[in-house]
Amino acid sequence: MVKIYTKKGDAGQTSLFGGQRISKSDPRPEAYGTLDEVCAILGVARAAADNPDLQAVIHSIQEDLFLLGAELATAPEDRPRLSVEQITPAHTARLESLIDERLAKIELPRAFIIPGSSSYIPALLDWARAVLRRAERRVVELREAGLLDNAEVLKYLNRLADLLFVLARYQEAQEGKGAVQWRGRR
């Protein structure tokens, strides 16, 4: 029987893919752990969706988030040994294409959106976007600390946040529901 527990993290440390032990409070686990949150929220959205196209788009994003997590969980000096691809401009371009395809079919609201005001799946996509923005901030910290050498990662995350916003609005349009826009204080 395979055991899920190793007890290696009991003292508050974890391993990078290169084998180095680091604190679980290190900015790297904070960054890839936050991406893991995004992936889990997207999993709920995908499971709840009945649209095969949306399910496929979300699944492809989840695949990318695993690539990105592996990249962030590997010290820069060990990245040449990493057996998975890194996030590339092609990944970012794919997101831009997905955004453009959907924007051609809907009109975006001209005000802030109050999440959860239309239906469940758009609310989940808005939640995933909000957590993704936190992940993006954590990745900026990695870059500023010299722990990120792939500039495409930040471009990808920024574009992914845009895509999640557009997917939420697109889903609302598909459901025949409009987002509730924030009107400001009266």
PAZAPA-4460 file (N, C-alpha, C; in steps of 0.05 Angstrom, whole numbers, plus 32768, in hexadecimal, padded with zeros to 4 digits):
% residues 186
    n_x    n_y    n_z   ca_x   ca_y   ca_z    c_x    c_y    c_z   seq   type   mol
   8011   7FE8   8000   8000   8000   8000   8012   8019   8000     1      M     A
   800B   802C   7FEF   8019   8045   7FED   800F   8057   8004     2      V     A
   8022   8064   8012   801A   8076   8027   801B   8092   801C     3      K     A
   8007   80A2   8023   8006   80BE   801A   8017   80D0   802C     4      I     A
   801C   80C8   8044   802B   80D9   8056   8048   80D0   8057     5      Y     A
   805A   80E4   8056   8077   80DE   8058   8083   80E9   8072     6      T     A
   8075   80FB   807F   807E   8107   8098   8095   811B   8093     7      K     A
   809D   811F   807A   80B3   8131   8074   80AC   814E   8077     8      K     A
   8092   8154   8076   8089   8170   8078   8080   8177   8095     9      G     A
   8083   8164   80A7   8079   8169   80C2   8087   8181   80D1    10      D     A
   809F   8187   80C8   80AE   819D   80D5   80AA   81B7   80C5    11      A     A
   8098   81B8   80B2   8093   81D0   80A3   80A4   81D4   808B    12      G     A
   80AF   81BF   8080   80BF   81C1   8068   80B3   81B0   8052    13      Q     A
   80BB   81B7   8039   80B2   81A8   8022   80CA   81A6   800F    14      T     A
   80C7   8195   7FFB   80DD   8191   7FE7   80D6   819E   7FCD    15      S     A
   80EA   81AA   7FC0   80E7   81B3   7FA5   80ED   819B   7F93    16      L     A
   80E7   819D   7F79   80EC   8187   7F67   810A   817F   7F66    17      F     A
   811C   8191   7F6B   8138   818B   7F6B   8141   817D   7F84    18      G     A
   812F   817A   7F98   8136   816D   7FB1   813C   8180   7FC8    19      G     A
   8140   819A   7FC2   8146   81AC   7FD8   812F   81AE   7FEB    20      Q     A
   8135   81AF   8005   8121   81B3   8019   811E   81D1   801F    21      R     A
   8105   81DA   801F   8100   81F6   8025   80E9   81F8   8038    22      I     A
   80E6   820F   8045   80CF   8214   8057   80B6   8215   8047    23      S     A
   80A0   820B   8053   8086   820D   8045   807D   822A   8044    24      K     A
   808A   823C   8053   8083   8259   8051   8094   8267   803C    25      S     A
   80A6   8259   802F   80B6   8264   8019   80A3   826F   8003    26      D     A
   80AB   8283   7FF5   8099   828E   7FE0   8093   827A   7FCA    27      P     A
   80A4   8266   7FC6   809D   8253   7FB0   8085   8242   7FB7    28      R     A
   8084   8234   7FCE   806B   8226   7FD4   8053   8238   7FD7    29      P     A
   8057   8250   7FDF   8040   8263   7FE0   8035   8268   7FC4    30      E     A
   8047   826B   7FB1   803F   8271   7F95   8032   8258   7F88    31      A     A
   803F   8241   7F89   8033   822A   7F7C   801C   821F   7F8C    32      Y     A
   801B   8223   7FA6   8004   821B   7FB6   7FEB   822C   7FAE    33      G     A
   7FF0   8245   7FA9   7FD9   8257   7FA1   7FCF   824E   7F85    34      T     A
   7FE1   8247   7F74   7FD9   823C   7F59   7FC9   8222   7F5D    35      L     A
   7FD0   8213   7F71   7FC1   81FA   7F76   7FA5   8201   7F7F    36      D     A
   7FA1   8216   7F8E   7F86   821F   7F96   7F76   8226   7F7D    37      E     A
   7F83   8235   7F6A   7F76   823D   7F51   7F6D   8223   7F42    38      V     A
   7F7F   8210   7F41   7F79   81F7   7F32   7F61   81E9   7F3F    39      C     A
   7F60   81E9   7F59   7F4A   81DB   7F67   7F2F   81E9   7F62    40      A     A
   7F30   8204   7F64   7F17   8213   7F5E   7F0E   820E   7F42    41      I     A
   7F21   820E   7F2F   7F1A   8209   7F13   7F0F   81EC   7F10    42      L     A
   7F19   81DA   7F21   7F0E   81BE   7F20   7EF1   81BD   7F28    43      G     A
   7EE9   81CE   7F3B   7ECD   81CF   7F43   7EBD   81DB   7F2C    44      V     A
   7EC7   81F0   7F20   7EB9   81FC   7F09   7EB6   81E8   7EF2    45      A     A
   7ECB   81D9   7EEC   7ECA   81C6   7ED6   7EB6   81B0   7EDC    46      R     A
   7EB6   81A6   7EF5   7EA4   8191   7EFD   7E87   819A   7EFC    47      A     A
   7E82   81B4   7F02   7E67   81BF   7F01   7E5D   81C7   7EE6    48      A     A
   7E70   81CB   7ED4   7E69   81D5   7EB9   7E5C   81BE   7EA8    49      A     A
   7E49   81C5   7E98   7E3D   81B2   7E86   7E45   81B8   7E69    50      D     A
   7E55   81CC   7E65   7E5E   81D4   7E4B   7E79   81C7   7E45    51      N     A
   7E7A   81B4   7E32   7E93   81A6   7E2C   7EAA   81B9   7E24    52      P     A
   7EA4   81CF   7E16   7EB9   81E2   7E0F   7EC5   81EF   7E27    53      D     A
   7EB5   81F7   7E3A   7EBF   8204   7E52   7ECF   81EF   7E63    54      L     A
   7EC5   81D7   7E64   7ED3   81C2   7E72   7EEF   81BE   7E66    55      Q     A
   7EF1   81BD   7E4C   7F0A   81B9   7E3E   7F1D   81D0   7E43    56      A     A
   7F13   81E9   7E42   7F24   8200   7E47   7F2F   8200   7E63    57      V     A
   7F1D   81FA   7E76   7F26   81F9   7E92   7F3B   81E3   7E96    58      I     A
   7F36   81CC   7E8A   7F49   81B5   7E8C   7F64   81BE   7E81    59      H     A
   7F65   81CB   7E6B   7F7F   81D4   7E5F   7F8D   81E8   7E71    60      S     A
   7F7E   81F9   7E7F   7F89   820C   7E92   7F95   81FC   7EA9    61      I     A
   7F86   81E8   7EB3   7F90   81D8   7EC9   7FAA   81CA   7EC2    62      Q     A
   7FAC   81C0   7EA9   7FC5   81B4   7EA0   7FDC   81C8   7EA1    63      E     A
   7FD7   81E0   7E97   7FEB   81F5   7E98   7FF3   81FC   7EB5    64      D     A
   7FE0   81FC   7EC7   7FE6   8203   7EE3   7FF8   81ED   7EEF    65      L     A
   7FF6   81D4   7EE7   8008   81C0   7EF0   8024   81C5   7EE5    66      F     A
   8026   81CC   7ECC   8041   81D3   7EC1   804D   81EA   7ED0    67      L     A
   803D   81FE   7ED5   8046   8216   7EE3   804E   820F   7EFF    68      L     A
   803F   81FF   7F0D   8045   81F7   7F28   8060   81E8   7F29    69      G     A
   8064   81D6   7F16   807E   81C8   7F14   8095   81DB   7F10    70      A     A
   8091   81EF   7EFF   80A6   8203   7EFA   80AC   8212   7F13    71      E     A
   8097   821A   7F22   809C   822A   7F3A   80A7   821A   7F51    72      L     A
   80A2   81FF   7F50   80AC   81ED   7F65   80C8   81E3   7F5F    73      A     A
   80D5   81EF   7F4B   80F0   81E7   7F44   8103   81FF   7F45    74      T     A
   8119   81FB   7F54   812C   8211   7F56   8137   8218   7F3A    75      A     A
   813E   8231   7F35   8148   8238   7F1A   815F   8227   7F11    76      P     A
   8171   8220   7F22   8188   8210   7F1A   8180   81F3   7F12    77      E     A
   8169   81EA   7F1A   8160   81CF   7F14   814C   81CE   7EFC    78      D     A
   8144   81E5   7EF2   8130   81E5   7EDD   8139   81D7   7EC3    79      R     A
   8153   81D7   7EBC   815A   81C7   7EA5   8154   81A9   7EA8    80      P     A
   8153   81A0   7EC0   814D   8183   7EC5   812F   817E   7EC7    81      R     A
   811F   8193   7EC7   8102   818F   7EC9   80F7   8181   7EB0    82      L     A
   80E8   816C   7EB4   80DF   815C   7E9D   80C6   8166   7E8F    83      S     A
   80B9   817B   7E9A   80A2   8186   7E8C   80A9   81A1   7E80    84      V     A
   8099   81A9   7E6C   809F   81C2   7E5F   8099   81DA   7E71    85      E     A
   80A5   81F0   7E6B   809F   8209   7E7A   8089   8218   7E6B    86      Q     A
   807D   822B   7E79   806A   823C   7E6D   8078   824D   7E58    87      I     A
   806D   824E   7E40   8079   825B   7E29   8066   8270   7E1E    88      T     A
   8071   8281   7E0C   805F   8294   7DFE   8047   8286   7DF0    89      P     A
   804B   826E   7DE7   8035   825F   7DDA   801E   825A   7DEE    90      A     A
   8024   8255   7E07   800F   8252   7E1B   7FFF   826C   7E1E    91      H     A
   800D   8282   7E20   8000   829C   7E23   7FF0   82A3   7E0A    92      T     A
   7FFB   829D   7DF3   7FEC   82A3   7DDA   7FD3   8293   7DD8    93      A     A
   7FD3   827A   7DE2   7FBB   8269   7DE2   7FA5   8277   7DF4    94      R     A
   7FAD   8281   7E0B   7F9A   828F   7E1C   7F8E   82A7   7E0E    95      L     A
   7F9F   82B7   7E00   7F96   82CE   7DF1   7F82   82C6   7DDC    96      E     A
   7F87   82B0   7DCE   7F75   82A6   7DBA   7F5A   829F   7DC6    97      S     A
   7F5A   8291   7DDD   7F42   828A   7DEB   7F32   82A3   7DF3    98      L     A
   7F40   82B7   7DFD   7F33   82D0   7E04   7F26   82DD   7DEC    99      I     A
   7F35   82DF   7DD6   7F2B   82EC   7DBE   7F13   82DE   7DB2   100      D     A
   7F14   82C3   7DB3   7EFD   82B4   7DA8   7EE3   82BA   7DB7   101      E     A
   7EE5   82BD   7DD1   7ECD   82C2   7DE1   7EC5   82DF   7DE0   102      R     A
   7ED8   82F1   7DE0   7ED1   830D   7DDF   7EC3   8315   7DC5   103      L     A
   7EC8   8305   7DB0   7EBB   830A   7D96   7E9D   8304   7D98   104      A     A
   7E95   82F6   7DAD   7E79   82ED   7DAF   7E69   82FB   7DC5   105      K     A
   7E77   830B   7DD6   7E69   8318   7DEC   7E73   8335   7DEF   106      I     A
   7E64   8345   7DFD   7E6C   8360   7E04   7E72   8360   7E22   107      E     A
   7E8A   836A   7E29   7E91   836B   7E45   7E83   8382   7E53   108      L     A
   7E7C   837E   7E6D   7E71   8393   7E7C   7E85   83AA   7E80   109      P     A
   7E7B   83C2   7E84   7E8D   83D9   7E86   7E90   83E2   7EA3   110      R     A
   7E8B   83D0   7EB6   7E8E   83D7   7ED2   7E99   83BE   7EE1   111      A     A
   7EA0   83C1   7EFA   7EA9   83AA   7F0A   7E91   8397   7F0D   112      F     A
   7E97   837D   7F0F   7E83   8369   7F11   7E82   835F   7F2F   113      I     A
   7E6A   835B   7F39   7E67   8350   7F53   7E65   8331   7F50   114      I     A
   7E7A   8323   7F58   7E7B   8306   7F53   7E63   82F8   7F61   115      P     A
   7E5A   82E3   7F54   7E45   82D2   7F5F   7E29   82DD   7F5B   116      G     A
   7E26   82F2   7F4C   7E0C   82FE   7F49   7DFC   82F3   7F32   117      S     A
   7E08   82E1   7F22   7DFA   82D5   7F0C   7DF5   82B8   7F0F   118      S     A
   7E0B   82A8   7F12   7E08   828B   7F15   7E22   827F   7F20   119      S     A
   7E22   8266   7F25   7E37   8257   7F33   7E51   8257   7F24   120      Y     A
   7E51   824E   7F0B   7E6A   824B   7EFC   7E79   8265   7EF8   121      I     A
   7E6C   827B   7EF0   7E7A   8294   7EEE   7E85   829D   7F09   122      P     A
   7E77   8297   7F1F   7E81   829E   7F3A   7E9A   828F   7F40   123      A     A
   7E9B   8275   7F38   7EB3   8265   7F3D   7ECB   8270   7F2C   124      L     A
   7EC5   8278   7F13   7EDA   8282   7F02   7EE4   829D   7F0D   125      L     A
   7ED3   82AE   7F18   7EDB   82C7   7F25   7EEC   82C1   7F3D   126      D     A
   7EE5   82AD   7F4D   7EF4   82A5   7F65   7F10   829B   7F5C   127      W     A
   7F11   828A   7F48   7F2B   8281   7F3E   7F3C   8298   7F35   128      A     A
   7F30   82AC   7F28   7F3F   82C3   7F1F   7F4B   82D3   7F37   129      R     A
   7F3B   82D6   7F4C   7F44   82E5   7F63   7F5B   82D7   7F71   130      A     A
   7F5A   82BC   7F73   7F70   82AD   7F7F   7F88   82AE   7F6C   131      V     A
   7F83   82AD   7F53   7F99   82AF   7F3F   7FA8   82C9   7F42   132      L     A
   7F9A   82DF   7F47   7FA7   82F8   7F4B   7FBA   82F7   7F63   133      R     A
   7FB2   82E8   7F78   7FC4   82E5   7F8F   7FDC   82D4   7F87   134      R     A
   7FD8   82BF   7F77   7FEE   82B0   7F6D   8001   82C1   7F5D   135      A     A
   7FF6   82D2   7F4D   8006   82E4   7F3C   8018   82F6   7F4E   136      E     A
   800C   8300   7F64   801C   8310   7F76   8033   8300   7F83   137      R     A
   802D   82E7   7F89   8042   82D5   7F95   8058   82D0   7F80   138      R     A
   8051   82CD   7F67   8065   82C8   7F52   8076   82E1   7F4E   139      V     A
   806A   82F9   7F50   8079   8312   7F4E   808E   8312   7F64   140      V     A
   8087   8309   7F7C   809A   8307   7F92   80B1   82F4   7F8B   141      E     A
   80AB   82DE   7F7E   80C0   82CB   7F75   80D3   82D9   7F62   142      L     A
   80C7   82E7   7F4F   80D8   82F5   7F3B   80EA   8309   7F49   143      R     A
   80DE   8319   7F5B   80EE   832D   7F69   8104   8321   7F7A   144      E     A
   8100   8308   7F84   8114   82FB   7F94   8128   82EC   7F83   145      A     A
   8126   82ED   7F68   8138   82DF   7F56   8132   82C2   7F54   146      G     A
   811A   82B9   7F5B   8114   829C   7F5B   8103   8295   7F42   147      L     A
   80FF   82A7   7F30   80EF   82A2   7F18   80FF   82AC   7F00   148      L     A
   8105   829B   7EEE   8115   82A3   7ED7   8105   82A2   7EBD   149      D     A
   80EC   829B   7EBE   80DB   829A   7EA6   80C7   82B1   7EA6   150      N     A
   80CD   82C6   7E98   80BC   82DE   7E98   80A0   82D8   7E8C   151      A     A
   809D   82C2   7E7D   8083   82BC   7E71   806F   82B4   7E87   152      E     A
   8078   82AA   7E9D   8066   82A2   7EB2   8053   82B8   7EBB   153      V     A
   805E   82D0   7EBF   804D   82E7   7EC7   803A   82EF   7EB1   154      L     A
   8043   82EE   7E98   8032   82F5   7E82   801B   82E1   7E81   155      K     A
   8021   82C8   7E84   800D   82B3   7E83   7FF8   82B7   7E99   156      Y     A
   8001   82BC   7EB1   7FEF   82BF   7EC8   7FDD   82D8   7EC4   157      L     A
   7FE8   82ED   7EBA   7FD8   8305   7EB5   7FC3   82FF   7E9F   158      N     A
   7FCB   82F2   7E8A   7FB7   82EB   7E75   7FA3   82D7   7E7F   159      R     A
   7FAB   82C4   7E90   7F98   82B1   7E9A   7F83   82BF   7EAB   160      L     A
   7F8A   82D3   7EBB   7F76   82E2   7ECA   7F62   82EF   7EB7   161      A     A
   7F6C   82FA   7EA1   7F5A   8306   7E8D   7F47   82F0   7E82   162      D     A
   7F52   82D9   7E7C   7F42   82C4   7E70   7F2C   82BB   7E84   163      L     A
   7F33   82B8   7E9D   7F1F   82AF   7EB1   7F08   82C4   7EB3   164      L     A
   7F0F   82DD   7EB2   7EFA   82F2   7EB2   7EE8   82EF   7E9A   165      F     A
   7EF5   82EC   7E82   7EE5   82EA   7E6A   7ED4   82D0   7E6A   166      V     A
   7EE0   82BA   7E73   7ED0   82A1   7E74   7EB8   82A4   7E86   167      L     A
   7EBB   82B2   7E9C   7EA4   82B7   7EAE   7E8E   82C7   7EA0   168      A     A
   7E96   82DC   7E92   7E83   82ED   7E84   7E76   82DD   7E6D   169      R     A
   7E87   82CD   7E5F   7E7D   82BD   7E49   7E68   82A9   7E53   170      Y     A
   7E6F   829C   7E69   7E5D   8288   7E75   7E42   8295   7E7C   171      Q     A
   7E43   82AD   7E87   7E2B   82BC   7E8E   7E1A   82C0   7E75   172      E     A
   7E27   82C8   7E5F   7E19   82CD   7E46   7E0D   82B3   7E3C   173      A     A
   7E1B   829D   7E3E   7E11   8283   7E35   7DF8   827B   7E45   174      Q     A
   7DF8   8282   7E5E   7DE1   827C   7E6F   7DCA   8290   7E6D   175      E     A
   7DCF   82A5   7E5D   7DBA   82B9   7E5A   7DB8   82CB   7E73   176      G     A
   7DCD   82CC   7E82   7DCD   82DC   7E9B   7DE2   82F2   7E98   177      K     A
   7DDD   8308   7EA3   7DF0   831E   7EA2   7DFD   8321   7EBD   178      G     A
   7E16   832A   7EBD   7E24   832F   7ED6   7E18   8348   7EE3   179      A     A
   7E17   8348   7EFE   7E0F   835F   7F0C   7E27   8372   7F0F   180      V     A
   7E24   8389   7F05   7E3A   839D   7F05   7E38   83AE   7F1E   181      Q     A
   7E50   83B4   7F29   7E51   83C5   7F40   7E4B   83E2   7F38   182      W     A
   7E3A   83EE   7F47   7E31   8409   7F40   7E3E   841F   7F51   183      R     A
   7E4E   8417   7F64   7E5A   842A   7F76   7E47   8433   7F8C   184      G     A
   7E51   8443   7F9D   7E40   844D   7FB3   7E2B   8461   7FA8   185      R     A
   7E14   845F   7FB4   7DFE   8471   7FAB   7DFB   8488   7FBF   186      R     A
***
